[in-house]
Amino acid sequence: MRNRVIIENVHPEINSGQFFIKRIPGEKVFITADIFGDGHDHIRAALLYRHESQKRWTEIFMDEHPNDVWAASFQVEKKGVYHYKIEGWIDHLLHWHDGFKKKYEAGQGMKVELQIGAKYLRDTARLYPKAKADILIQFAEKLEDENAYEQAIETALSPRFSQAVYDFPMKQFQTVYDKNLQVRVGWEKELFSTWYEIFPRSTAEEPGQHGTFKDVERLLPRIQAMGFDVLYFPPIHPIGKLNRKGKNNTVDAGPNEPGSPWAIGSSEGGHKAIHPELGTMEDYKALIKKAKTYGIDIAFDLAFQCAPDHPYIKEHPDWFLWRPDGTIAYAENPPKKYQDIVPLNFESEDWKNLWEELKSVILYWCEAGVRIFRVDNPHTKPFRFWEWAIAEVQKEYPDTIFLSEAFTRPKVMAELAKVGFNQSYTYFTWRNTKKEMEEYLTELTQTELREYFRPNFWPNTPDILAYELMNAGPNAFAKRFLLAATLSSNYGMYAPSYEFMENTPHTNGKEEYLNSEKYEIRHYDWNHRNRLTEMITKVNQVRKENPALQTTWNIHFTRTDNDHLMSYVKYNDDKSNIVWCIASFDVEYKQSGFIEVPKALLGIERNVNLKVTDLLTGEVFHWFNEWNYVELNPDKYPAHVLLVEKPQR
Amino acid sequence: MRNRVIIENVHPEINSGQFFIKRIPGEKVFITADIFGDGHDHIRAALLYRHESQKRWTEIFMDEHPNDVWAASFQVEKKGVYHYKIEGWIDHLLHWHDGFKKKYEAGQGMKVELQIGAKYLRDTARLYPKAKADILIQFAEKLEDENAYEQAIETALSPRFSQAVYDFPMKQFQTVYDKNLQVRVGWEKELFSTWYEIFPRSTAEEPGQHGTFKDVERLLPRIQAMGFDVLYFPPIHPIGKLNRKGKNNTVDAGPNEPGSPWAIGSSEGGHKAIHPELGTMEDYKALIKKAKTYGIDIAFDLAFQCAPDHPYIKEHPDWFLWRPDGTIAYAENPPKKYQDIVPLNFESEDWKNLWEELKSVILYWCEAGVRIFRVDNPHTKPFRFWEWAIAEVQKEYPDTIFLSEAFTRPKVMAELAKVGFNQSYTYFTWRNTKKEMEEYLTELTQTELREYFRPNFWPNTPDILAYELMNAGPNAFAKRFLLAATLSSNYGMYAPSYEFMENTPHTNGKEEYLNSEKYEIRHYDWNHRNRLTEMITKVNQVRKENPALQTTWNIHFTRTDNDHLMSYVKYNDDKSNIVWCIASFDVEYKQSGFIEVPKALLGIERNVNLKVTDLLTGEVFHWFNEWNYVELNPDKYPAHVLLVEKPQR
């Protein structure tokens, strides 16, 4: 009870330490806290952190800021879990030293003061191992030397002495703020990934044929050349035959209709089986291996729901809800029923076995080589289940990614990220104006979300033909792509549909595709290239070459005088790589305006002629003024993506 | 692990439940939380609370608001501690019932639905005692009656059925949010008190005499007549003789100088003794009793520091810091030394006995009849000590008030309130413009501070002659008084100095009085009355008669078109008492302008002619328009204090 320092309002701290924050190796963690003591004694504070593999804490002294805020940061290097805590204490040695200087300046007699200082030095020395203690004791001896008063004072006023007081704080009765705060440091790909989504069944060379994993292998060079490093398939399991959905989501599928891959399970197997027409487990493993040689990870769709003929229903009837008439309870949104889908009942008495089985499904595919899971509708399964399952899997396979496919309410999406999802789908798809986009990026990067919610921007998905892309021309596709790829370090597209600019909506008026690939097999001319193909290839190359585009947390918006033009600068910590994007939101007309040149932000002097190179066109500009004129023609490029060369001194 | 509802971001919750919030009987507690579940099932949530004397929780259903926010409130009635917690659950009965209605409207067959509902009703009935369960079972039987399909549907769609579904939720697998959240309900005077500060030694009838407690008794009728209900004295203990301070804080007091009452302790005794010239313990107790008959509580100054001749120093040398030359460490702010004051060393090895002794001091005065403690410089003693000491004392004497005299940094002041102080001095003294005042009141009443920090507004203290009052005329004194008394339900004044408008600053340029009463005995003409005497008397009467002015939390600012005019409305919960103040910040010139008439806020229709009565002047106005013209002459009144009569229908 002799500790006198208060530590509170610590950030980051998610739900009082219930959840970890997220980083990849090389990222920093910035910690702030309100720290103060009673009275006027000087206080000190330290941030302590350690990797789970280490016993010893590393200590960093915190800096004081106005209004009793203290701050420090540390860089994480190793994957795994880091712990951090804060200590604060009254530092009598420091307090005495500061008073000593003031009294000396006021011309007071310092004899007793020197003795007090010597005592504090000796008390402090007891806290340290010999080498450090010796330094303090030597200082104490000098202060105590009654035959050398002037030298004693000189010693106490020397920079070396001040440094010792700083380096070896007199830490006693310290307050320890330890809420088991954790940082999970994961796979680099959690922060920087480029996703390409295809239906493997649509990859056959011959029209009318069912595509296979082997067909996909043929596409790998193209996908690699375009710069993608994650290849994601909808579920690859046997598709239910009972109540199978037909073309355009009709309820009575014809005998040859393939059904939706999300209606999982039939007599051919369930969540550990592969749809026979796609190939065998060996084919799948071979594809994963082959893709790896192209630098591509195959992402798996984890959709924990069942078709009515899924084997689970007979094997584990108690994992489902049954109606009084003996029929199974389908998914529903009254008055609508989804009779091709049966949800799992997580309130089952047998929930433990259900959890274990679902975990075993994930581990089964990890063993097959899968490391990236796109999780379908995670918000319709309990948060506690995901918290447990992801932690369990990542104990065995730390380099795995779980992407949360939840397009729902903000707090639900945030909670999924808190419980462990490594990436999350976002509202990017529906942010259409400059103002909306700036606000959304600010929310994602400047609030607590930044600590645990990693956005993955998708302009479309098989479920979503965004209003802005309905019946839209190439310029709209170019714009939405470029925004996704430069605003967020993680982005993806439902690929052939996007690249080949499918834009016809379903007649139901919703944001859905007509003739959605979810319910039918398509045939694409994979040799076709268009303006978007070239742009995607170029932009992905720019992303690979510029570290500034490999994180989402470094965005700085700068001012423009035209609401159609959005300007954002991204740079890495040492500003060795600076990318400055100026995007136009107008897909019809040229837009021009003046853009603030962020010299102050970049630490560049005002009278410098700034060289910027457009990484898309190769054009070079030299900008001198504080505001610079820019013109964007949507028929050419939706944005400048400028490499800023910071002048060397 | 089958609970599926998340509860987080609960307000109020101070430091994760470490500290209680504060109320007096009759006040409400408003609780909000983010509450949501996975999936689309309907959820419910309840707030549960109980007084510490009760075992059973009272349950109130929470209401859902946008963005997954849920809210509820409860009123505290009894003094002591209330506990509150939140429960949330998926309500299958409610979910089924909502779906039932939608399916019925869509014309679907309802036979199986009725059976499902009956089953949920029977499951729910098991959660309730017989009387309630019977209601549900009767409904179940009706739904199950296969011979009365139409009646069954009618039953399920009836308002009575909906009410039962609401009243008897199907609560299972509930998530319980219980962080031991507490409300301390204290003495009514914690929220509504009117303080009068005098130096009893300045109350003698004869000039040059030392005033006594008996002299103070003579003043009680005057103090009561002016409307004060707390009479606060600086420390009443023997004053140190060693290093005693002289007139105007000089270091060499003459032999007859009385010294500062805050330099506590001499050979005549310490913190449990009374300065002999003031009277005896019997006199003090008699005064407390007498004052009570006037409705006045005597407030005690708790200043835990010692004069150099305090008995503690010899009796408990280990409670103090000693210098290597054998001298005691005085209070200091280098290079300044305060040689009439020795601080206690709370880091003493003997800290337990020190704590116990200080607690015994407080209890000693409680036993003498004291119930209100104004604590001197609490921020120079450890927070943990106060947390313990106040809790210990209030266990034995729940109806006590501790006022924190800390004029320091915001977070330090807030922390003192968190650890238990019932009232706090504030920055009111230095808020001089309308903008500053509105911002400060908004911070005090609309942020988390509202839950634990109770302001007590003082325009002056013996330590502070605010810049705005230096050499100022009566209008300035009238204004600052009126703001304090109408903005805050707790206010006080260092009284004769304020009432008689002392305005001469010390020559040191600080906000200090010349010839401060801290260092000398004054003589006042207590029969003198002036404009301020009348105004104080009137305003305190208005405060007593109008419940709207007896709380600080009900302030609503309304707009004016003149930055010198501030308009604020206060009303009680049922709006049976509405007081509307319009204050001018200009003490020199008349100010006029249009003021928004807050009809919408008050729930008054637009076409009503509003009758308002100025409680200071008795003038009556009828205001019809949305904005109304007002003129204030600082030579008369600094404000309108209007009673708004809400028209009866």
HADDOCK unambig.tbl for C-alpha pairs under 7 A between the chains (distance, minus, plus):
assign (segid A and resid 1 and name CA) (segid B and resid 384 and name CA) 6.86 0.50 0.50
assign (segid A and resid 2 and name CA) (segid B and resid 346 and name CA) 6.82 0.50 0.50
assign (segid A and resid 2 and name CA) (segid B and resid 347 and name CA) 5.45 0.50 0.50
assign (segid A and resid 4 and name CA) (segid B and resid 382 and name CA) 5.39 0.50 0.50
assign (segid A and resid 4 and name CA) (segid B and resid 383 and name CA) 6.92 0.50 0.50
assign (segid A and resid 38 and name CA) (segid B and resid 379 and name CA) 5.13 0.50 0.50
assign (segid A and resid 38 and name CA) (segid B and resid 380 and name CA) 4.97 0.50 0.50
assign (segid A and resid 38 and name CA) (segid B and resid 381 and name CA) 5.80 0.50 0.50
assign (segid A and resid 38 and name CA) (segid B and resid 382 and name CA) 5.51 0.50 0.50
assign (segid A and resid 38 and name CA) (segid B and resid 383 and name CA) 6.88 0.50 0.50
assign (segid A and resid 39 and name CA) (segid B and resid 379 and name CA) 5.74 0.50 0.50
assign (segid A and resid 39 and name CA) (segid B and resid 380 and name CA) 3.78 0.50 0.50
assign (segid A and resid 39 and name CA) (segid B and resid 381 and name CA) 6.56 0.50 0.50
assign (segid A and resid 99 and name CA) (segid B and resid 334 and name CA) 5.18 0.50 0.50
assign (segid A and resid 99 and name CA) (segid B and resid 335 and name CA) 6.82 0.50 0.50
assign (segid A and resid 102 and name CA) (segid B and resid 334 and name CA) 6.03 0.50 0.50
assign (segid A and resid 102 and name CA) (segid B and resid 335 and name CA) 5.60 0.50 0.50
assign (segid A and resid 103 and name CA) (segid B and resid 334 and name CA) 6.11 0.50 0.50
assign (segid A and resid 103 and name CA) (segid B and resid 335 and name CA) 4.68 0.50 0.50
assign (segid A and resid 106 and name CA) (segid B and resid 335 and name CA) 6.48 0.50 0.50
assign (segid A and resid 112 and name CA) (segid B and resid 324 and name CA) 6.59 0.50 0.50
assign (segid A and resid 112 and name CA) (segid B and resid 325 and name CA) 6.61 0.50 0.50
assign (segid A and resid 115 and name CA) (segid B and resid 324 and name CA) 6.50 0.50 0.50
assign (segid A and resid 116 and name CA) (segid B and resid 323 and name CA) 6.85 0.50 0.50
assign (segid A and resid 116 and name CA) (segid B and resid 324 and name CA) 6.47 0.50 0.50
assign (segid A and resid 323 and name CA) (segid B and resid 116 and name CA) 6.85 0.50 0.50
assign (segid A and resid 324 and name CA) (segid B and resid 112 and name CA) 6.61 0.50 0.50
assign (segid A and resid 324 and name CA) (segid B and resid 115 and name CA) 6.48 0.50 0.50
assign (segid A and resid 324 and name CA) (segid B and resid 116 and name CA) 6.45 0.50 0.50
assign (segid A and resid 325 and name CA) (segid B and resid 112 and name CA) 6.61 0.50 0.50
assign (segid A and resid 334 and name CA) (segid B and resid 99 and name CA) 5.17 0.50 0.50
assign (segid A and resid 334 and name CA) (segid B and resid 102 and name CA) 6.03 0.50 0.50
assign (segid A and resid 334 and name CA) (segid B and resid 103 and name CA) 6.10 0.50 0.50
assign (segid A and resid 335 and name CA) (segid B and resid 99 and name CA) 6.81 0.50 0.50
assign (segid A and resid 335 and name CA) (segid B and resid 102 and name CA) 5.59 0.50 0.50
assign (segid A and resid 335 and name CA) (segid B and resid 103 and name CA) 4.67 0.50 0.50
assign (segid A and resid 335 and name CA) (segid B and resid 106 and name CA) 6.45 0.50 0.50
assign (segid A and resid 346 and name CA) (segid B and resid 2 and name CA) 6.81 0.50 0.50
assign (segid A and resid 347 and name CA) (segid B and resid 2 and name CA) 5.47 0.50 0.50
assign (segid A and resid 379 and name CA) (segid B and resid 38 and name CA) 5.12 0.50 0.50
assign (segid A and resid 379 and name CA) (segid B and resid 39 and name CA) 5.74 0.50 0.50
assign (segid A and resid 380 and name CA) (segid B and resid 38 and name CA) 4.96 0.50 0.50
assign (segid A and resid 380 and name CA) (segid B and resid 39 and name CA) 3.78 0.50 0.50
assign (segid A and resid 381 and name CA) (segid B and resid 38 and name CA) 5.78 0.50 0.50
assign (segid A and resid 381 and name CA) (segid B and resid 39 and name CA) 6.55 0.50 0.50
assign (segid A and resid 382 and name CA) (segid B and resid 4 and name CA) 5.40 0.50 0.50
assign (segid A and resid 382 and name CA) (segid B and resid 38 and name CA) 5.51 0.50 0.50
assign (segid A and resid 383 and name CA) (segid B and resid 4 and name CA) 6.92 0.50 0.50
assign (segid A and resid 383 and name CA) (segid B and resid 38 and name CA) 6.88 0.50 0.50
assign (segid A and resid 384 and name CA) (segid B and resid 1 and name CA) 6.89 0.50 0.50
